[in-house]
Amino acid sequence: MAVREIRLLGDPVLKTVCEPVKNFSEATSLIEDLLETTQLPGRAGVAAPQIGVGLRAFSFHVDKQLGYLINPRIVETFGEKQLVDEGCLSVPGLWQRTPRFPEVIAEGFDLEGNVVRIHGEGLLAQALQHECDHLDGMVYLDRLEVEERRDAMRKLRETDWFLKS
């Protein structure tokens, strides 16, 4: 297992739709790396593209619950979208009000190919939506309402890391 470097916005892997995992047994090291990378302080989740892998898998660590999903999808949402403060390891230093459902059910698989359903509320619901977005080539900035997105883009241009290489 290894803590993997997080890719930053501007890396093409973050804007690419991920391929499904076809052989779960071959994903063991990926899942181990995702879990270890997510366990660092201040991390609620890490998706495979954030560590440079274009496969549909992510890990999460919310309220002492550590887990992962392979080939996940949000299968049910509850309530109206609410604006919640959200940030991203791939967009360091920015926090924006992002529309998210307050409660969701995500479904995917474990390494043995068993179906796993996760019911998330609050921060876990937000993390499940956020990580599924990564697998579809989206970052949370893509979800922002017009004025919030304009503000985020201004802040992004002012960072010391964005498009500076």
C-alpha positions in Angstrom: 0.0 0.0 0.0 1.1 3.6 -0.6 -0.1 7.1 -0.1 -0.4 8.4 -3.7 0.2 12.0 -4.9 -3.0 13.9 -5.6 -3.4 15.2 -9.2 -4.4 18.9 -9.4 -7.0 20.6 -11.6 -5.5 21.0 -15.1 -4.4 17.4 -15.2 -6.4 15.8 -18.0 -7.1 12.6 -16.0 -9.5 14.7 -13.8 -11.6 15.7 -16.8 -11.8 12.2 -18.3 -14.7 9.8 -17.8 -13.3 6.7 -16.1 -13.5 3.2 -17.4 -15.4 0.5 -15.4 -13.3 -1.9 -13.4 -13.7 -5.3 -15.2 -11.5 -7.6 -13.1 -12.1 -6.8 -9.4 -9.3 -9.0 -8.2 -6.8 -6.9 -10.2 -8.0 -3.8 -8.4 -6.7 -4.8 -5.0 -3.6 -2.6 -5.0 -5.6 0.4 -6.3 -8.2 0.0 -3.5 -5.4 -0.3 -0.9 -3.7 2.8 -2.2 -7.0 4.7 -2.3 -7.8 3.7 1.3 -4.3 4.6 2.6 -4.4 7.9 0.7 -7.8 8.8 2.1 -6.8 8.1 5.7 -4.6 11.1 5.9 -6.1 13.9 8.1 -8.6 16.2 6.4 -9.6 13.8 3.7 -13.2 12.7 3.2 -12.6 10.8 0.0 -10.3 10.1 -2.9 -11.3 9.0 -6.4 -9.0 6.9 -8.6 -8.5 9.7 -11.2 -7.2 11.9 -8.3 -4.2 9.5 -8.1 -3.9 9.3 -11.8 -5.9 6.1 -12.5 -8.8 6.3 -15.0 -10.9 3.6 -13.3 -14.3 3.8 -11.6 -13.3 3.4 -7.9 -13.1 5.6 -4.9 -12.6 5.5 -1.1 -14.1 7.5 1.6 -13.4 8.3 5.3 -16.3 10.1 7.0 -17.2 10.0 10.7 -14.7 7.2 11.3 -16.3 5.1 8.5 -13.7 4.0 6.1 -14.7 2.3 2.9 -14.6 2.1 -0.9 -16.8 1.4 -3.9 -15.9 -0.1 -7.3 -18.0 1.0 -10.3 -20.2 3.1 -8.1 -23.3 5.1 -9.0 -25.8 7.1 -7.0 -29.0 5.1 -7.2 -31.3 7.3 -5.1 -31.4 10.9 -3.8 -33.6 12.4 -1.1 -34.6 16.0 -0.4 -33.9 19.1 -2.4 -30.4 20.1 -3.2 -28.8 22.4 -0.6 -25.8 24.6 -0.9 -23.0 23.2 1.3 -19.4 24.3 1.7 -17.2 22.0 -0.4 -13.6 21.7 -1.3 -11.4 19.2 -3.1 -7.9 17.9 -2.8 -7.5 18.5 -6.5 -8.4 22.1 -6.1 -6.5 23.1 -3.0 -7.3 26.3 -1.1 -10.8 26.8 -2.5 -14.1 26.2 -0.7 -17.3 27.0 -2.5 -21.1 26.7 -1.8 -22.0 23.6 -3.9 -25.5 22.2 -4.5 -25.7 18.7 -3.2 -28.5 16.4 -2.1 -28.6 16.0 1.7 -29.1 12.2 1.5 -28.2 9.6 -1.1 -27.8 5.9 -1.7 -24.8 4.8 -3.6 -24.3 1.3 -5.0 -21.2 -0.4 -6.2 -19.1 -3.5 -5.6 -16.4 -4.7 -3.3 -13.3 -6.6 -4.3 -15.1 -9.9 -4.3 -17.7 -8.7 -6.7 -20.5 -8.4 -4.0 -23.0 -5.6 -4.3 -22.5 -2.9 -1.7 -25.1 -0.2 -0.9 -24.2 2.8 1.2 -26.8 5.2 2.7 -25.2 8.6 3.3 -26.6 11.7 5.0 -24.8 15.0 5.5 -21.1 14.8 4.9 -21.1 11.2 3.7 -23.9 12.0 1.2 -21.8 14.9 0.0 -18.6 12.8 -0.3 -20.4 10.1 -2.2 -21.7 12.6 -4.8 -18.4 14.4 -5.0 -16.4 11.1 -5.6 -18.9 9.8 -8.2 -18.6 13.2 -10.0 -14.8 12.6 -10.2 -15.4 9.3 -12.0 -17.5 11.1 -14.6 -14.7 13.7 -15.3 -16.2 16.4 -13.1 -14.8 18.4 -10.3 -17.1 20.2 -7.8 -16.5 23.5 -9.6 -18.6 22.1 -12.5 -21.6 21.9 -10.2 -21.5 25.5 -9.0 -24.2 28.1 -9.7 -23.3 30.9 -12.0 -22.2 33.6 -9.5 -20.5 31.0 -7.3 -18.6 29.6 -10.3 -17.5 33.1 -11.3 -16.1 33.7 -7.8 -14.4 30.4 -7.8 -12.7 31.0 -11.2 -11.4 34.3 -9.9 -10.0 32.7 -6.8 -8.6 29.8 -8.8 -6.6 32.2 -11.0 -5.2 33.8 -7.9 -3.8 30.6 -6.4 -0.1 29.9 -6.5 -0.5 26.5 -8.1 -3.1 26.7 -10.9 -1.6 26.8 -14.4 1.8 27.9 -13.0 3.9 25.0 -14.3 
